[in-house]
Amino acid sequence: MTKVFLRWALPLAALFVLGPAASRLVVLLHAADGSRDVSLLVNTSPVLGIAVILGVFGLALVGALPAAALVGPRSALLTAGVTFAWASWYTSPLSMLVRRADAGSLLVTLAIEGAIVALLGLGTLWLIFRLGARADDEHDHLIGEGGLELRRCLTTPVGLACIAASIAAAALVTWALAREPQRGQSIFAAFAAGIAAGGVGVWAGSFIDRDVPRGAPMLAMLVLAFAAPLVGLVVPGAEALGPSVVGDDILGVLRLQGMDWLVGALVGVPVGLSWVRAAIDSSEGHEPKPARA
């Protein structure tokens, strides 16, 4: 009964307490003209921006680590993801950022921001899976699957195939859904991209080896956190970025920022993994795991 209560109490705490607290940290950032058109590093004080990033991650861990240890990885991922979504909501879309910075330096800064978020996100995932392995929750499909399995993800054909398919699926979904310069739409697109990455990535990898490393789609989303802004240097290119943004003619991946991709990895990917796992088990005649209590 206690575990059932905590399974929902901790994500709700993130929704109503930790997330709003994280958003208040982001509000501390300002643009040169005093406006709130900022990202975590595109602002008047990148040092303060890094401090805000660390503060947001600290708040996320306050809820996620107890959730991992007491309930399981999936509850912890949701708890952290909700906290990050609150913080991401209070940043500005690319259409506002590009008006206040050189396009080339802006994209590089966003890539650096994404790399910092990705590295801290990877550490967060490692901690969650490390503690979650002890939770012994039979309803959590992420337990007992080897966690992130970084080595298998990066050095085996099945891991690399899963990452490649996940990146392609996530990029396609963001192209379809991230059509307007709205932060809410970008966060939703990241969530949907995570579902697609988890589902398509594991499905593609299963053709090579049924034992697909579950961490591969999450790693793919983290790669996109820093790689997506660099795409803008090529398509449409730094000189054409401003006109393309004003005309709403940019790739969907450019509308998402680093923390959006992290939200997709934490919240969306586990949903995609659940769906494809049930489909694969059903097609092979295995009894799917019971629904979560």
C-alpha positions as CSV (number, residue, x, y, z in Angstrom):
1,M,0.0,0.0,0.0
2,T,2.9,2.4,0.8
3,K,4.5,1.7,-2.5
4,V,1.2,2.4,-4.4
5,F,0.8,5.6,-2.5
6,L,4.4,6.8,-3.2
7,R,4.1,5.7,-6.9
8,W,1.8,8.7,-7.4
9,A,2.6,10.9,-4.5
10,L,6.2,11.6,-5.6
11,P,5.3,12.6,-9.2
12,L,2.5,14.8,-7.8
13,A,5.0,16.4,-5.5
14,A,7.1,17.2,-8.6
15,L,4.0,18.6,-10.4
16,F,2.9,20.9,-7.6
17,V,6.1,21.6,-5.5
18,L,9.4,20.7,-7.2
19,G,8.4,21.8,-10.7
20,P,7.2,25.2,-9.7
21,A,10.3,25.7,-7.6
22,A,12.4,24.8,-10.6
23,S,10.5,27.3,-12.7
24,R,11.2,30.1,-10.2
25,L,14.9,29.4,-10.7
26,V,14.6,29.9,-14.5
27,V,12.7,33.2,-13.9
28,L,16.0,34.6,-12.4
29,L,17.4,34.7,-15.9
30,H,17.0,37.8,-18.1
31,A,18.0,39.0,-21.6
32,A,20.1,42.1,-22.2
33,D,16.9,44.2,-22.7
34,G,15.5,43.0,-19.4
35,S,13.0,40.7,-21.0
36,R,12.4,37.1,-20.2
37,D,13.4,35.9,-23.7
38,V,16.1,33.5,-22.5
39,S,17.2,29.9,-22.5
40,L,19.3,28.3,-19.8
41,L,22.5,29.7,-21.3
42,V,21.3,32.4,-23.7
43,N,21.0,35.2,-21.2
44,T,23.0,38.0,-19.6
45,S,24.8,35.6,-17.2
46,P,25.8,32.2,-18.5
47,V,27.4,31.5,-15.1
48,L,24.0,32.1,-13.4
49,G,22.5,29.9,-16.1
50,I,24.7,27.0,-15.2
51,A,23.8,27.6,-11.5
52,V,20.2,27.4,-12.5
53,I,20.7,24.2,-14.4
54,L,22.4,22.6,-11.4
55,G,19.6,23.9,-9.1
56,V,16.9,22.4,-11.4
57,F,18.7,19.1,-11.5
58,G,19.1,19.2,-7.7
59,L,15.3,19.7,-7.3
60,A,14.6,16.9,-9.7
61,L,16.8,14.5,-7.8
62,V,15.1,15.4,-4.5
63,G,12.0,13.7,-5.8
64,A,13.5,11.2,-8.3
65,L,16.0,9.4,-6.0
66,P,13.5,8.5,-3.3
67,A,11.1,7.4,-6.0
68,A,13.7,5.1,-7.6
69,A,14.7,3.6,-4.3
70,L,11.2,3.1,-2.8
71,V,9.1,2.5,-5.9
72,G,11.2,1.9,-9.1
73,P,12.8,3.6,-12.1
74,R,9.6,4.4,-14.0
75,S,8.1,6.4,-11.1
76,A,11.5,8.2,-10.7
77,L,11.8,9.0,-14.4
78,L,8.3,10.5,-14.3
79,T,9.1,12.5,-11.2
80,A,12.2,14.0,-12.7
81,G,10.6,14.5,-16.1
82,V,7.8,16.6,-14.6
83,T,10.3,18.8,-12.7
84,F,12.3,19.4,-15.9
85,A,9.1,20.1,-17.9
86,W,8.3,23.0,-15.5
87,A,11.7,24.5,-15.9
88,S,11.6,24.1,-19.7
89,W,8.2,25.8,-19.9
90,Y,9.7,29.0,-18.6
91,T,12.4,29.3,-21.3
92,S,11.7,31.1,-24.6
93,P,11.2,29.7,-28.1
94,L,13.9,30.0,-30.8
95,S,11.8,32.7,-32.6
96,M,12.4,35.0,-29.6
97,L,16.0,34.1,-29.0
98,V,17.2,34.6,-32.5
99,R,16.1,38.3,-32.4
100,R,18.5,39.0,-29.6
101,A,21.6,37.1,-30.6
102,D,23.8,36.2,-33.7
103,A,22.3,33.1,-35.2
104,G,25.5,31.2,-35.5
105,S,26.6,31.9,-31.9
106,L,23.1,31.2,-30.7
107,L,23.0,27.7,-32.2
108,V,26.4,26.9,-30.8
109,T,25.4,28.2,-27.3
110,L,22.2,26.1,-27.5
111,A,24.3,23.0,-28.4
112,I,26.6,23.6,-25.4
113,E,23.5,24.0,-23.2
114,G,22.2,20.7,-24.6
115,A,25.5,19.0,-24.0
116,I,25.5,20.1,-20.3
117,V,21.9,19.0,-19.9
118,A,22.7,15.7,-21.7
119,L,25.6,14.9,-19.4
120,L,23.7,15.8,-16.3
121,G,20.8,13.8,-17.6
122,L,23.0,10.8,-18.2
123,G,24.1,11.0,-14.6
124,T,20.5,11.3,-13.5
125,L,19.6,8.2,-15.4
126,W,22.5,6.3,-14.0
127,L,21.5,7.1,-10.5
128,I,17.8,6.3,-11.1
129,F,18.6,2.9,-12.6
130,R,21.2,2.2,-9.9
131,L,18.8,2.8,-7.1
132,G,15.8,1.4,-9.0
133,A,17.4,-2.0,-9.3
134,R,16.9,-2.5,-5.6
135,A,13.2,-1.5,-5.6
136,D,12.0,-5.0,-6.6
137,D,8.8,-3.7,-8.3
138,E,7.4,-6.5,-10.5
139,H,5.2,-4.1,-12.3
140,D,8.1,-1.9,-13.5
141,H,9.3,-3.2,-16.9
142,L,12.5,-1.2,-16.6
143,I,13.7,-3.3,-13.7
144,G,15.7,-6.4,-14.5
145,E,16.5,-5.3,-18.1
146,G,20.0,-4.2,-17.4
147,G,19.3,-0.5,-16.9
148,L,21.1,1.8,-19.3
149,E,23.7,-0.8,-20.5
150,L,25.9,2.0,-21.9
151,R,28.5,-0.4,-23.3
152,R,26.0,-2.4,-25.2
153,C,24.3,0.7,-26.4
154,L,27.5,2.2,-27.9
155,T,29.5,-0.9,-29.0
156,T,27.1,-3.5,-30.3
157,P,25.1,-3.6,-33.6
158,V,21.8,-3.9,-31.7
159,G,22.6,-0.8,-29.5
160,L,23.8,1.3,-32.4
161,A,20.8,0.3,-34.6
162,C,18.4,1.2,-31.8
163,I,20.0,4.6,-31.3
164,A,19.9,5.4,-35.0
165,A,16.3,4.3,-35.4
166,S,15.3,6.2,-32.3
167,I,17.0,9.4,-33.6
168,A,15.2,9.1,-36.9
169,A,11.8,8.4,-35.3
170,A,12.2,11.3,-32.9
171,A,13.2,13.7,-35.6
172,L,10.2,12.7,-37.8
173,V,7.8,13.2,-34.9
174,T,9.1,16.7,-34.0
175,W,8.9,17.6,-37.7
176,A,5.2,16.7,-37.6
177,L,4.3,18.1,-34.3
178,A,6.6,21.1,-33.5
179,R,5.0,23.5,-36.0
180,E,4.5,26.6,-33.9
181,P,6.9,28.7,-31.7
182,Q,5.1,27.7,-28.5
183,R,6.9,26.2,-25.6
184,G,4.0,23.9,-24.6
185,Q,3.9,22.5,-28.1
186,S,7.6,21.9,-28.1
187,I,7.4,20.0,-24.8
188,F,4.5,17.9,-26.0
189,A,6.5,17.2,-29.3
190,A,9.4,16.0,-27.1
191,F,7.1,13.7,-25.2
192,A,5.7,12.2,-28.4
193,A,9.2,12.0,-29.9
194,G,10.3,10.0,-26.8
195,I,7.4,7.6,-27.3
196,A,8.4,7.1,-30.9
197,A,12.1,6.7,-30.0
198,G,11.3,4.1,-27.4
199,G,8.9,2.2,-29.7
200,V,10.6,2.4,-33.0
201,G,14.2,2.1,-31.6
202,V,13.5,-1.2,-29.7
203,W,11.4,-2.6,-32.5
204,A,14.2,-2.0,-35.0
205,G,16.8,-3.3,-32.7
206,S,14.8,-6.5,-32.0
207,F,15.4,-7.6,-35.6
208,I,19.1,-8.0,-34.6
209,D,18.7,-9.2,-31.1
210,R,15.5,-9.5,-29.0
211,D,17.5,-8.4,-25.9
212,V,17.6,-4.7,-26.9
213,P,19.3,-2.4,-24.3
214,R,16.5,-0.3,-23.0
215,G,18.8,2.7,-22.4
216,A,19.5,3.1,-26.2
217,P,16.4,5.2,-27.0
218,M,17.1,7.4,-24.0
219,L,20.7,7.9,-25.1
220,A,19.4,8.8,-28.6
221,M,17.2,11.6,-27.1
222,L,20.2,12.9,-25.1
223,V,22.3,13.0,-28.4
224,L,19.6,15.1,-30.0
225,A,19.8,17.5,-27.0
226,F,23.1,18.8,-28.3
227,A,23.1,17.7,-31.9
228,A,19.8,19.2,-32.9
229,P,21.0,22.9,-32.7
230,L,24.1,22.0,-34.8
231,V,21.8,20.8,-37.5
232,G,20.6,24.4,-37.8
233,L,24.1,25.5,-38.9
234,V,23.6,23.4,-42.0
235,V,19.9,23.5,-42.6
236,P,18.8,26.3,-43.0
237,G,22.3,27.7,-42.1
238,A,23.2,30.5,-39.7
239,E,22.5,33.3,-42.2
240,A,19.1,32.0,-43.2
241,L,18.0,31.0,-39.7
242,G,16.5,34.4,-38.8
243,P,14.2,34.6,-41.9
244,S,13.4,30.9,-41.6
245,V,12.3,31.3,-38.0
246,V,10.2,34.4,-38.8
247,G,8.5,32.5,-41.6
248,D,8.0,29.4,-39.5
249,D,10.0,27.5,-42.0
250,I,12.5,25.6,-39.8
251,L,13.0,21.9,-38.9
252,G,11.0,20.7,-35.9
253,V,14.2,19.6,-34.1
254,L,15.3,23.2,-33.9
255,R,12.2,24.3,-31.9
256,L,13.2,21.9,-29.1
257,Q,15.8,22.8,-26.5
258,G,18.1,20.6,-24.5
259,M,15.7,20.2,-21.5
260,D,12.8,19.4,-23.9
261,W,14.7,16.4,-25.2
262,L,15.5,15.3,-21.6
263,V,11.8,15.4,-20.8
264,G,11.1,13.2,-23.8
265,A,13.8,10.7,-22.7
266,L,12.5,10.5,-19.1
267,V,8.7,10.5,-19.7
268,G,8.1,9.6,-23.3
269,V,10.6,6.8,-23.9
270,P,9.3,4.5,-21.1
271,V,5.8,4.7,-22.6
272,G,7.2,3.7,-26.0
273,L,9.1,0.8,-24.4
274,S,6.0,-0.4,-22.7
275,W,4.0,-0.5,-25.9
276,V,6.6,-2.2,-28.0
277,R,7.4,-4.7,-25.3
278,A,3.8,-5.7,-25.1
279,A,3.5,-6.0,-28.9
280,I,6.7,-8.1,-29.2
281,D,5.7,-10.4,-26.3
282,S,2.2,-10.8,-27.8
283,S,3.5,-11.6,-31.3
284,E,5.9,-14.2,-29.9
285,G,3.2,-15.8,-27.8
286,H,4.6,-14.6,-24.4
287,E,2.3,-13.6,-21.7
288,P,2.6,-9.8,-21.2
289,K,3.3,-8.4,-17.8
290,P,0.3,-7.4,-15.8
291,A,-0.8,-3.8,-15.6
292,R,0.7,-1.7,-12.9
293,A,-1.2,-1.6,-9.7
